[in-house]
Amino acid sequence: MVQECGPTINDGYQAAKRLLELKDRPTAIITINDLLAMGALRAAADLKLRVPNDLSLVGYDNIPMADFLIPRLTTVTKDAYTLGIQAFKMLIARIQNPDLARQIVQHPPRLIIRESTGQATF
């Protein structure tokens, strides 16, 4: 199931609420950013669902607030700081040598498992 929505906490709340009010509601929600996950966490609470007992929840970005929610949010990090440093170095190298060959950088994301995910129950 996919819900398209904007990037804000309220967008996440509304989209998650639509999913969680379905007769066959999901047992897990994965969001494209931590703000959407925060909205989904609130929607679950408003519908009297317990995270992670009734619903597992995963965000993306690892914003600082993710570690202070109750429950702490499981999330994915792309380590933006390291990517920024790498991009800056590549930019400087390109400025110094405009004919430099195109570079492809692969930086795998990392899953940070916290308290918002648990074993699925059916």
Residue frames as qw, qx, qy, qz and C-alpha x, y, z in Angstrom:
[[0.000, 0.888, 0.459, 0.000, 0.00, 0.00, 0.00],
 [0.428, 0.079, 0.025, 0.900, 1.28, 3.43, -0.88],
 [0.034, -0.899, -0.399, 0.178, 0.02, 6.82, 0.27],
 [0.455, 0.381, 0.076, 0.801, 1.34, 9.85, -1.56],
 [0.285, -0.897, -0.319, 0.114, 1.56, 13.00, 0.49],
 [0.182, 0.894, -0.230, 0.340, 3.60, 16.09, 1.19],
 [0.618, 0.275, -0.573, 0.462, 6.71, 16.13, 3.41],
 [0.196, -0.528, 0.350, -0.749, 5.33, 17.60, 6.66],
 [0.090, -0.030, 0.881, -0.464, 4.37, 16.08, 9.99],
 [0.558, 0.290, 0.347, -0.695, 0.71, 16.82, 9.29],
 [0.631, 0.392, -0.492, -0.454, 0.97, 15.18, 5.86],
 [0.279, 0.213, -0.927, 0.132, 2.37, 12.08, 7.55],
 [0.309, 0.097, 0.692, -0.645, -0.41, 12.16, 10.11],
 [0.653, 0.352, 0.053, -0.669, -3.15, 12.35, 7.48],
 [0.587, 0.382, -0.656, -0.282, -1.62, 9.68, 5.21],
 [0.136, 0.147, -0.935, 0.294, -0.98, 7.27, 8.09],
 [0.444, 0.147, 0.536, -0.703, -4.49, 7.82, 9.44],
 [0.709, 0.339, -0.246, -0.567, -5.95, 6.84, 6.07],
 [0.509, 0.292, -0.809, -0.032, -3.88, 3.64, 6.07],
 [0.047, 0.089, -0.858, 0.503, -4.53, 2.79, 9.70],
 [0.537, 0.165, 0.355, -0.747, -8.30, 3.21, 9.35],
 [0.571, 0.230, -0.638, -0.462, -8.45, 0.53, 6.63],
 [0.919, -0.228, 0.024, -0.320, -10.13, -2.75, 7.52],
 [0.942, 0.006, -0.030, 0.335, -6.92, -4.60, 6.66],
 [0.064, -0.974, 0.215, -0.008, -4.54, -2.02, 8.08],
 [0.643, 0.508, -0.503, 0.274, -0.77, -2.44, 7.68],
 [0.810, -0.518, -0.173, 0.213, 1.40, -3.80, 10.48],
 [0.564, -0.353, 0.123, 0.736, 4.28, -1.52, 9.45],
 [0.340, 0.927, 0.155, 0.014, 4.76, 1.87, 7.83],
 [0.633, -0.152, 0.181, 0.737, 7.96, 3.05, 6.17],
 [0.169, 0.942, 0.212, -0.198, 8.13, 6.77, 5.45],
 [0.670, 0.552, 0.021, 0.496, 10.39, 8.83, 3.21],
 [0.196, 0.547, -0.360, 0.730, 11.43, 11.15, 6.05],
 [0.285, -0.158, -0.771, 0.547, 11.37, 11.26, 9.83],
 [0.267, 0.055, 0.187, -0.944, 8.80, 14.08, 9.92],
 [0.656, -0.051, -0.474, -0.585, 6.27, 11.85, 8.15],
 [0.564, -0.095, -0.797, 0.192, 7.07, 9.09, 10.63],
 [0.040, -0.062, -0.543, 0.837, 6.42, 11.50, 13.50],
 [0.517, 0.019, -0.087, -0.851, 3.00, 12.27, 12.05],
 [0.695, -0.029, -0.667, -0.266, 2.34, 8.54, 11.64],
 [0.332, -0.032, -0.778, 0.533, 3.34, 7.97, 15.27],
 [0.243, 0.074, 0.343, -0.904, 0.74, 10.52, 16.36],
 [0.646, 0.031, -0.377, -0.662, -1.92, 9.01, 14.08],
 [0.580, -0.036, -0.811, 0.066, -1.27, 5.59, 15.61],
 [0.122, -0.087, -0.666, 0.731, -1.60, 7.02, 19.12],
 [0.415, 0.071, 0.062, -0.905, -4.85, 8.81, 18.23],
 [0.749, 0.032, -0.464, -0.472, -6.23, 5.50, 16.94],
 [0.731, -0.484, 0.380, -0.294, -5.13, 3.75, 20.16],
 [0.928, 0.274, -0.214, 0.135, -2.49, 1.66, 18.38],
 [0.593, -0.724, 0.293, 0.193, 0.70, 0.84, 20.24],
 [0.627, 0.682, -0.353, 0.135, 4.03, 1.25, 18.50],
 [0.273, 0.348, -0.757, -0.482, 5.72, -1.22, 18.06],
 [0.404, 0.057, 0.869, -0.281, 3.21, -3.79, 19.43],
 [0.574, 0.577, 0.520, -0.259, 0.47, -3.01, 16.90],
 [0.558, 0.823, 0.055, 0.092, 2.47, -1.11, 14.30],
 [0.680, -0.271, 0.171, 0.659, 6.15, -0.88, 13.40],
 [0.240, 0.961, 0.124, -0.061, 7.32, 2.48, 12.13],
 [0.694, -0.136, 0.228, 0.670, 10.46, 3.48, 10.19],
 [0.177, 0.942, 0.049, -0.281, 11.57, 6.93, 9.09],
 [0.763, 0.322, 0.119, 0.547, 14.43, 8.25, 6.99],
 [0.200, 0.836, -0.101, 0.501, 17.03, 10.99, 7.68],
 [0.685, -0.291, -0.462, 0.483, 17.85, 10.35, 11.34],
 [0.038, -0.755, 0.028, -0.655, 16.96, 13.86, 12.45],
 [0.128, 0.294, -0.689, 0.650, 18.08, 14.59, 16.04],
 [0.580, -0.186, 0.243, -0.754, 14.49, 14.46, 17.33],
 [0.794, 0.066, -0.529, -0.291, 14.15, 10.81, 16.20],
 [0.524, 0.083, -0.745, 0.405, 16.15, 9.67, 19.20],
 [0.065, -0.049, 0.516, -0.853, 13.96, 11.65, 21.63],
 [0.625, -0.160, -0.305, -0.700, 10.49, 10.46, 20.57],
 [0.383, -0.124, 0.837, -0.371, 8.58, 7.90, 22.60],
 [0.873, -0.262, 0.257, 0.321, 9.19, 5.31, 21.35],
 [0.176, -0.636, 0.464, 0.591, 12.54, 6.24, 19.79],
 [0.723, 0.584, 0.011, -0.368, 12.20, 6.15, 16.01],
 [0.721, -0.045, 0.563, 0.401, 13.86, 3.46, 13.91],
 [0.356, 0.874, -0.035, -0.329, 15.29, 5.32, 10.94],
 [0.828, 0.270, 0.190, 0.452, 17.74, 5.23, 8.07],
 [0.186, -0.865, 0.138, 0.446, 20.69, 7.60, 7.87],
 [0.752, 0.600, 0.067, 0.264, 22.61, 8.67, 4.83],
 [0.623, -0.448, 0.004, 0.642, 25.27, 10.51, 6.86],
 [0.335, 0.900, 0.224, 0.164, 24.68, 13.88, 5.19],
 [0.296, -0.890, 0.273, 0.216, 27.72, 15.41, 6.88],
 [0.594, -0.276, 0.634, 0.411, 30.14, 12.92, 5.30],
 [0.538, 0.558, 0.553, 0.306, 28.39, 13.24, 1.94],
 [0.084, 0.992, 0.091, -0.038, 28.67, 17.04, 2.16],
 [0.403, -0.712, 0.463, 0.342, 32.41, 16.88, 2.83],
 [0.611, 0.047, 0.685, 0.395, 32.86, 14.48, -0.05],
 [0.401, 0.786, 0.436, 0.177, 30.82, 16.71, -2.39],
 [0.099, -0.970, 0.118, 0.190, 32.84, 19.76, -1.37],
 [0.504, -0.470, 0.597, 0.410, 36.12, 17.98, -2.10],
 [0.560, 0.357, 0.661, 0.350, 34.80, 16.90, -5.50],
 [0.216, 0.942, 0.256, 0.009, 33.69, 20.48, -6.26],
 [0.258, -0.849, 0.341, 0.311, 37.11, 21.89, -5.40],
 [0.564, -0.160, 0.695, 0.417, 38.79, 19.22, -7.55],
 [0.471, 0.632, 0.569, 0.235, 36.45, 20.10, -10.46],
 [0.047, 0.989, 0.031, -0.135, 37.19, 23.83, -10.09],
 [0.371, -0.680, 0.523, 0.354, 40.92, 23.12, -10.12],
 [0.152, -0.184, 0.844, 0.480, 40.60, 20.75, -13.08],
 [0.599, 0.309, 0.114, -0.730, 37.44, 21.34, -15.20],
 [0.628, 0.338, -0.599, -0.366, 38.35, 18.37, -17.43],
 [0.245, -0.253, 0.876, -0.330, 38.30, 15.94, -14.54],
 [0.334, -0.139, -0.862, -0.356, 36.39, 12.76, -15.39],
 [0.627, -0.428, -0.113, -0.641, 32.92, 12.38, -13.98],
 [0.093, 0.212, -0.886, 0.402, 32.93, 10.65, -10.61],
 [0.689, -0.384, -0.426, -0.444, 30.29, 8.39, -9.14],
 [0.043, -0.338, 0.727, -0.596, 30.19, 8.11, -5.38],
 [0.674, -0.342, -0.588, -0.289, 28.29, 5.34, -3.65],
 [0.060, -0.306, 0.630, -0.711, 27.53, 5.76, -0.01],
 [0.420, -0.328, -0.829, -0.170, 25.29, 3.05, 1.47],
 [0.453, -0.587, 0.050, -0.669, 22.61, 4.15, 3.92],
 [0.248, 0.107, -0.873, 0.407, 22.57, 2.67, 7.42],
 [0.573, -0.536, -0.489, -0.381, 19.56, 1.37, 9.33],
 [0.012, 0.298, -0.619, 0.727, 19.39, 2.56, 12.94],
 [0.529, -0.399, -0.720, -0.205, 17.12, 0.20, 14.83],
 [0.127, -0.253, 0.475, -0.833, 15.41, 1.81, 17.81],
 [0.237, 0.137, 0.823, -0.497, 12.17, 1.19, 19.68],
 [0.540, 0.349, 0.062, -0.764, 9.54, 1.89, 16.99],
 [0.666, 0.269, -0.588, -0.373, 9.93, -1.48, 15.28],
 [0.528, -0.277, 0.734, -0.325, 9.12, -4.90, 16.55],
 [0.146, 0.012, 0.962, 0.229, 8.13, -8.37, 15.49],
 [0.463, -0.062, -0.365, -0.805, 5.01, -8.49, 13.32],
 [0.284, 0.124, 0.874, -0.373, 1.98, -10.15, 14.86],
 [0.325, -0.066, -0.598, -0.729, -0.93, -11.41, 12.80]]
